[in-house]
Amino acid sequence: MKLMSDSFKYKKLLKIFFPLFLLFLLFIFQGCNLPTIFSGPPKYILFISVDTLRANHLSCYGYNKETSPTIDKIAKEGTLFENVVCQRGITLPSLASVMTSKYINQHRLRDHIYDNTLKDDKTTLAEYLSRDGYSTRAFSASLLVNPLTGIHQGFKDVTVEIDERKLTNMALNWLKNFTSNKPNEKFFLWLHYMDPHEPYTARKPYIDKFETSYKGSYGNEISFDVTEKMFLEKRNLSKEDLDHIIALYDSQIPRVDDFIREIVEELKRLGIYDKTLLVFFADHGEELYEHNFYIEHHRSVYESVLRIPLVMRYPGKIPANKRVKNVVESIDITPTVLEFCKIYPSEKLSGVSLKPLWEGKKLKKDFGVSEWWNLIFTLRTQDWVYIWNPTGFWPTDSRYSGGEYPVAKEELYNIKLDPKQKNNLVRKNREVADILKIKVMNWMTSTLDKKQWVKEFKIEQKPKLNKKMEEALRSLGYIK
């Protein structure tokens, strides 16, 4: 009887300790990070945003030039989102949407000159994290990201430093000091880089990778005044001159990539890289002469400006080497971070957590919407881009008089067959345009006060579906 009792005890002990022994072996032989295996909310959160960065000018997004080795590596170690829509093609409104998870018409920060301050009643991601015990710190190379605009809400301190070399050094020093002086505390750090924003500048050795000889009309630095003049004069650029401008733009990307590499290396040296939720994104892209003789971004309503890169890395929680094709929005970043942190927002967010996408589930929405001053709306699905300009307004730049940027009242593009949006299919695909118009209107009624959109757009009711439209909706999977 005693032997049987002892055997039972041994089996019970084996059942308890054998799984722990396996985990120990896993840790020893594969170098696993046990805190990652048992990880709860992230101890460290790092946002790296890059101004004016087109998604399709990064190697990990299919660019045929090597611009971004560090970003590419982060993407392989995490999840890359292929079709991300920013809510506005300029810095302040776009970043306000990221930080509040609100559309432009909801947070009302719509421009750099007018309506350029975030209202106090809007809660930012930094405020949520600060209340949860995170130390919050921001370093920005853009003069726009400063306490006067309100985007800083929730950050204990914001440093604006235009020199990106100095900015990176400041961030590196802050990381060292924080982890040595406050080893038990958690942080939310945001770095915002300005390049490849204009002026496009040739710097050694980066420019040599993209251009070896140029004998055209433009110098090694191209400013906003120069690109604005090209647009106002509707200047036809030669291939050589356009290639030069794009080479200058591209050459600034690996420089920022090098700064990001230094940050990553420091996180590794400090032993916290795999304990950090890293989110990499851009505020918007750049036209680079694809529409209306335009190089910049402020006026644009097209994919070259509104599609942005987004990569998330958090070992043990976010899958490595995964690419997500679903259309998502920049307003989805904050809800995703809050879900990881198990923080429940005190107000309704317009974005949704992206976590279901790497769990093989679907999101409640299948499109993204960008706004141009509450006047022009660009709706993006996986196959189509629909631009609705109900008042017939043509965008301008508040810094300059004149220079209207023509946008039709309706535009429709098959984004898979026509990625540069050259062929407007509104007349040929009227049913698809009407379906997407209804989706925009439904979106408007859910984000705008009804009196507001009826007053502003003279729309009394949504268009009704006919039989052809219903059939098209079924074929696209929008209704059953």
C-alpha positions in Angstrom: 0.0 0.0 0.0 2.9 2.4 0.9 4.5 1.7 -2.5 1.3 2.6 -4.3 1.0 5.7 -2.2 4.6 6.8 -3.0 4.0 6.1 -6.7 0.9 8.2 -6.7 2.8 11.1 -5.1 5.7 10.8 -7.6 3.2 10.9 -10.5 1.5 14.0 -9.0 4.9 15.8 -8.6 5.9 14.8 -12.1 2.7 16.3 -13.5 3.4 19.6 -11.7 7.1 20.0 -12.4 7.5 18.5 -15.9 5.9 21.4 -17.7 8.1 23.8 -15.7 11.2 21.7 -16.6 10.3 22.0 -20.3 10.0 25.8 -20.1 13.4 25.8 -18.4 14.9 23.9 -21.3 13.2 26.2 -23.7 14.8 29.2 -22.0 18.2 27.6 -21.9 18.5 26.2 -25.4 16.5 28.8 -27.4 17.4 31.9 -25.5 13.8 32.7 -24.9 12.9 35.7 -22.8 10.7 34.4 -19.9 9.2 37.8 -19.2 8.0 37.8 -22.8 6.4 34.4 -22.4 4.5 35.5 -19.3 4.1 39.0 -20.5 1.1 41.1 -19.6 0.7 44.7 -20.6 3.9 46.1 -22.2 6.3 47.7 -19.7 7.7 49.9 -22.5 5.9 51.6 -25.4 7.9 53.3 -28.3 6.3 55.2 -31.1 8.5 56.1 -34.0 6.8 58.3 -36.6 8.3 59.7 -39.8 7.0 62.8 -41.5 6.0 62.7 -45.2 7.0 59.1 -45.7 5.4 57.2 -48.6 4.7 53.6 -47.8 5.7 52.5 -51.3 9.2 54.1 -50.9 10.1 51.6 -48.2 11.8 48.3 -49.3 9.5 46.3 -47.0 6.5 47.7 -49.0 8.0 46.6 -52.3 10.2 49.6 -53.3 12.9 48.5 -55.8 15.5 50.6 -54.0 17.1 49.8 -50.7 15.9 52.7 -48.5 15.1 51.1 -45.1 17.1 48.1 -43.8 16.3 48.8 -40.1 12.6 49.3 -40.8 12.5 46.2 -42.9 14.0 44.2 -40.1 11.5 45.5 -37.6 8.8 44.6 -40.1 10.1 41.0 -40.3 10.1 40.8 -36.6 6.6 42.1 -36.3 3.4 42.7 -38.3 3.3 45.0 -41.3 -0.1 46.5 -42.4 -0.1 46.9 -46.2 -3.2 49.2 -46.6 -3.3 51.9 -44.0 -5.3 55.1 -44.5 -4.3 58.3 -42.6 -7.2 60.6 -41.8 -5.7 63.8 -43.3 -2.7 64.4 -45.6 -0.9 66.9 -43.3 0.9 66.6 -40.0 -1.2 68.1 -37.2 -4.6 66.7 -38.1 -3.2 63.3 -38.9 -1.2 63.0 -35.7 -4.2 64.3 -33.7 -6.3 61.4 -35.2 -3.6 58.9 -34.2 -3.4 60.2 -30.6 -7.2 60.6 -30.0 -8.6 57.8 -32.3 -11.0 60.4 -33.7 -11.7 61.5 -37.3 -10.9 65.0 -38.3 -14.5 66.3 -38.0 -14.6 64.9 -34.5 -11.4 66.4 -33.0 -11.7 69.5 -35.2 -8.0 70.1 -35.6 -8.1 70.5 -39.3 -5.1 72.5 -40.5 -1.8 74.1 -39.5 -3.0 77.7 -39.7 -6.7 77.6 -38.8 -8.4 75.1 -36.4 -4.9 74.1 -35.4 -5.4 73.4 -31.7 -6.7 70.2 -30.2 -9.5 70.8 -27.8 -9.0 70.0 -24.1 -12.0 67.7 -24.0 -10.3 65.2 -26.3 -8.3 62.5 -24.4 -5.1 61.4 -26.0 -3.3 58.1 -25.8 -0.5 59.7 -23.7 -3.2 60.9 -21.2 -4.6 57.4 -20.8 -1.1 55.9 -20.4 0.0 58.6 -18.0 -3.0 57.9 -15.7 -2.0 54.2 -15.8 1.5 55.0 -14.5 3.5 55.3 -17.6 6.2 58.0 -17.8 5.5 59.9 -21.0 8.1 61.7 -23.1 8.2 63.0 -26.6 11.0 64.2 -28.9 10.0 65.9 -32.2 11.9 67.2 -35.2 8.8 69.1 -36.3 8.0 72.5 -35.0 4.3 71.7 -35.4 4.4 69.1 -32.6 4.6 71.4 -29.7 2.6 72.3 -26.6 0.7 75.1 -28.4 -1.1 72.6 -30.7 -2.4 70.4 -27.9 -1.1 67.1 -29.4 1.3 67.1 -26.4 -1.6 66.5 -24.0 -0.5 63.7 -21.6 3.2 64.0 -22.2 5.2 65.1 -19.2 7.7 66.8 -21.5 8.1 67.5 -25.2 11.4 68.5 -26.8 11.4 70.1 -30.2 14.8 69.7 -31.9 15.1 70.2 -35.7 18.5 68.7 -35.9 17.7 65.0 -36.1 21.2 64.0 -35.1 20.8 65.9 -31.8 17.2 64.7 -31.4 18.4 61.1 -31.6 21.2 61.7 -29.1 18.7 63.3 -26.7 16.4 60.2 -27.0 19.4 57.8 -26.5 20.4 59.7 -23.3 16.9 59.8 -22.0 16.6 56.0 -22.5 19.9 55.4 -20.6 18.9 57.7 -17.7 15.4 56.4 -17.4 16.3 52.7 -17.3 19.2 53.2 -14.9 17.4 55.6 -12.5 13.9 54.1 -12.8 14.4 50.4 -13.5 10.9 49.4 -12.1 8.9 52.1 -13.9 7.3 51.9 -17.4 7.5 54.5 -20.2 5.7 55.7 -23.3 8.3 57.4 -25.6 7.4 59.1 -28.9 10.0 60.1 -31.5 8.9 62.1 -34.5 11.4 62.5 -37.4 11.0 65.2 -40.0 12.9 63.8 -43.0 12.1 62.9 -45.8 10.0 66.2 -45.6 11.1 69.1 -47.8 13.5 70.7 -48.2 14.8 67.6 -50.0 18.5 67.7 -49.3 21.4 65.6 -50.8 23.6 64.4 -47.9 26.7 62.2 -48.2 27.0 59.3 -48.3 23.2 58.6 -48.7 22.7 60.4 -52.0 25.4 58.3 -53.7 23.1 55.2 -53.4 20.4 56.9 -55.5 22.1 59.3 -57.9 25.6 59.3 -59.3 25.4 62.1 -61.9 22.9 64.8 -62.6 23.2 67.8 -65.0 19.7 69.2 -64.9 18.1 72.4 -63.7 17.8 71.9 -60.0 20.4 71.9 -57.2 21.1 69.6 -54.3 18.4 71.1 -52.1 14.9 71.6 -53.2 12.7 73.8 -50.9 8.9 74.2 -50.6 9.2 77.5 -52.6 10.7 75.6 -55.5 8.1 72.8 -55.5 5.3 75.3 -55.1 6.5 77.2 -58.1 6.5 74.0 -60.2 2.8 73.5 -59.2 1.7 77.1 -59.8 3.4 77.2 -63.2 2.1 73.7 -64.1 5.7 73.0 -65.0 6.4 69.9 -67.1 9.4 68.3 -65.5 11.8 66.2 -67.6 12.4 62.6 -66.6 15.9 63.6 -65.5 14.7 66.4 -63.3 11.9 64.3 -61.7 14.3 61.4 -61.1 16.6 63.9 -59.4 13.8 65.1 -57.1 12.8 61.6 -56.2 16.5 60.7 -55.6 16.8 63.6 -53.1 13.6 62.5 -51.4 14.7 58.8 -51.2 18.2 59.7 -50.0 16.7 61.1 -46.8 15.0 57.9 -45.8 18.1 55.7 -45.1 19.4 58.6 -42.9 16.4 58.4 -40.7 16.6 54.6 -40.9 20.1 54.9 -39.4 18.8 56.9 -36.5 16.2 54.3 -35.9 18.9 51.6 -36.0 20.7 53.5 -33.2 17.6 53.5 -31.1 17.0 49.8 -31.6 20.6 49.0 -30.8 20.3 51.0 -27.5 17.1 49.1 -26.6 19.0 45.9 -27.1 22.0 47.0 -25.1 19.6 48.0 -22.3 18.0 44.5 -22.5 14.5 45.9 -23.1 14.0 45.6 -26.9 11.8 42.5 -26.6 9.9 44.0 -23.7 8.9 47.0 -25.8 5.8 47.5 -27.9 7.2 49.3 -30.9 4.9 51.1 -33.3 6.3 52.6 -36.5 4.2 54.8 -38.8 4.1 57.9 -40.9 1.7 60.9 -40.6 1.2 61.0 -44.4 3.0 60.6 -47.7 4.0 62.8 -50.6 2.7 63.4 -54.1 6.0 63.4 -56.0 4.4 64.7 -59.2 1.8 62.0 -59.6 -1.2 64.4 -59.9 -1.7 67.9 -61.0 2.1 68.8 -61.3 2.2 68.6 -57.5 5.2 67.5 -55.5 4.0 68.2 -51.9 1.1 66.8 -49.8 -1.1 69.5 -48.3 -3.6 69.7 -51.2 -3.7 66.1 -52.2 -6.6 63.6 -51.7 -4.8 60.7 -53.4 -3.2 57.4 -52.4 0.4 58.7 -52.7 -0.3 61.0 -49.7 -3.1 59.1 -47.8 -1.6 55.6 -47.7 1.0 55.3 -44.9 3.3 52.6 -43.5 2.4 50.9 -40.2 4.5 48.2 -38.4 3.9 46.8 -34.9 6.4 44.7 -33.0 5.9 43.0 -29.6 7.4 39.5 -29.3 5.0 36.9 -27.9 2.0 39.1 -28.5 2.3 40.3 -32.1 3.2 37.7 -34.8 6.5 38.0 -36.5 6.9 38.2 -40.3 3.2 38.7 -40.9 1.6 41.0 -43.5 -2.0 42.2 -43.2 -3.8 43.2 -46.4 -7.0 44.5 -44.7 -7.7 48.2 -45.0 -7.1 49.8 -41.6 -6.8 53.4 -40.4 -4.3 55.4 -38.3 -7.1 55.9 -35.8 -6.8 52.2 -35.0 -3.4 52.6 -33.5 -4.5 53.9 -30.1 -7.3 51.3 -29.5 -4.7 48.6 -30.3 -2.2 49.9 -27.7 -4.9 50.4 -25.1 -6.1 46.8 -25.5 -2.5 45.6 -25.0 -2.3 47.7 -21.8 -5.8 46.5 -20.6 -6.9 50.2 -20.4 -10.5 50.9 -21.1 -11.1 54.3 -22.6 -13.5 56.7 -20.9 -15.0 57.9 -24.2 -16.0 56.2 -27.4 -13.2 55.8 -29.9 -13.7 55.8 -33.6 -10.9 53.4 -34.3 -10.8 49.7 -33.5 -8.2 47.4 -32.1 -6.2 45.6 -34.8 -5.5 42.6 -32.6 -8.2 40.4 -34.2 -6.4 40.7 -37.6 -3.4 38.6 -36.3 -5.7 36.2 -34.6 -7.4 35.3 -38.0 -10.5 37.3 -37.3 -12.2 40.1 -39.1 -12.8 43.7 -38.2 -16.2 45.3 -38.0 -15.2 47.7 -40.8 -13.7 47.1 -44.3 -12.8 50.6 -45.4 -10.9 53.8 -44.4 -11.9 57.4 -44.8 -9.7 60.5 -45.1 -11.0 64.1 -45.1 -9.9 67.4 -46.6 -11.3 70.1 -44.4 -14.7 68.4 -44.0 -15.2 69.2 -47.7 -13.7 66.3 -49.7 -13.8 62.6 -48.6 -11.6 59.8 -49.8 -12.9 56.3 -49.1 -10.5 53.4 -49.5 -11.5 49.7 -49.7 -9.2 46.8 -50.6 -10.1 47.1 -54.3 -11.4 50.7 -54.8 -10.8 54.3 -54.0 -13.8 56.6 -54.2 -13.3 60.4 -53.9 -16.5 62.5 -53.1 -16.3 66.2 -53.5 -20.0 67.2 -53.0 -19.5 71.0 -53.1 -17.0 70.9 -56.0 -14.4 72.6 -53.9 -10.8 72.7 -55.2 -8.1 72.4 -52.4 -5.7 75.3 -51.9 -2.8 75.9 -49.5 -3.5 78.4 -46.7 0.1 79.6 -46.9 -0.3 80.8 -50.5 -3.1 82.6 -52.4 -4.3 80.8 -55.5 -2.9 77.5 -56.7 -6.1 75.5 -56.7 -5.8 71.7 -57.0 -8.5 70.3 -59.2 -10.6 67.5 -57.8 -13.7 66.3 -59.7 -17.1 66.0 -57.8 -16.7 62.2 -58.0 -13.7 60.0 -58.8 -13.4 56.2 -58.7 -10.2 54.1 -59.1 -9.5 50.4 -59.2 -6.6 50.6 -56.9 -5.3 47.1 -57.8 -5.2 47.7 -61.5 -4.5 51.4 -61.4 -2.3 52.1 -58.2 -1.4 55.6 -59.4 -5.0 56.6 -59.9 -4.8 57.8 -63.4 -8.1 56.4 -64.8 -11.3 57.8 -63.3 -13.9 55.0 -63.6 -17.0 56.9 -62.3 -18.9 56.8 -65.6 -17.9 53.2 -66.5 -18.6 51.8 -63.0 -21.6 53.9 -61.8 -23.0 51.2 -59.6 -19.7 50.7 -57.7 -19.4 54.5 -57.3 -23.0 54.7 -55.9 -22.3 51.8 -53.4 -19.2 53.6 -52.1 -21.0 56.9 -52.0 -23.6 55.3 -49.7 -20.8 54.0 -47.5 -19.4 57.5 -47.2 -22.8 58.9 -46.3 -23.3 56.2 -43.7 -19.9 57.0 -42.3 -20.9 60.7 -42.2 -24.1 60.0 -40.3 -22.1 58.1 -37.7 -19.4 60.7 -37.2 -21.1 64.0 -37.9 -24.1 65.5 -36.3 -27.0 65.1 -38.8 -27.9 68.8 -38.8 -24.3 69.6 -39.6 -24.0 67.3 -42.6 -27.4 68.2 -44.0 -26.5 71.9 -43.6 -23.0 71.7 -45.0 -23.7 69.3 -47.9 -27.4 70.0 -48.6 -28.1 66.2 -48.3 -31.6 65.5 -47.1 -31.4 61.7 -47.4 -29.2 58.9 -48.6 -29.6 57.6 -52.1 -31.7 54.5 -52.4 -30.5 51.2 -53.7 -31.9 49.9 -56.9 -31.8 46.2 -58.0 -28.5 46.6 -59.9 -26.8 48.2 -56.9 -28.1 45.4 -54.6 -26.7 42.8 -56.9 -23.4 44.6 -57.0 -23.4 44.8 -53.3 -24.0 41.1 -52.9 -21.2 40.3 -55.4 -18.8 42.5 -53.4 -19.9 40.8 -50.2 -21.4 43.9 -48.6 -24.9 42.5 -48.1 -26.3 39.0 -48.1 
